[in-house]
Amino acid sequence: MVAPEGLPKYERICKENDIQALFDRGSGISVYPYRAIYLFRHDDSRPPTVRLLVSVSKKRFHHAFKRNRVKRLIREAWRKNKSALYEICQRDNISADVALVYTATVIHNYEEMLKKTEKVVLEIAKTYEKNCKTTR
């Protein structure tokens, strides 16, 4: 199965329990302008999927229109780059939750965010592959 082209509702983390579990048990990496927290789950009751949570601090962007702009850019960059992570989840029948926390104080352009998001996805995939080989 190929990764869905869009970012449907089932690919977003909305429930407070899921968010709490992600931040409590997840691992993190930093790739400027992001802090990414990720958690891989084995859940036989649901099909394998990659879910996303986007967070932009009110402390860094006081105006809602700027926060919303950053979130739109992040979601679009994620939508374009999620396929590498999606393939791993399909192959190993797991699900992944990812939280992208925007840490910069300026709004970067779309091309830069696209490159950095791709780097985050590849880092998460590489980390999973490395941990997967050590546990097998």
Secondary structure, 3 states (H helix, E strand, C coil): CCCCCCCCHHHECCCHHHHHHHHHHCEEEEECCEEEEEEEECCCCCCCCEEEEEEECCCCCCCHHHHHHHHHHHHHHHHHHCHHHHHHHHHHCCEEEEEEEECCCCCCCHHHHHHHHHHHHHHHHHHHHHHHHHHC
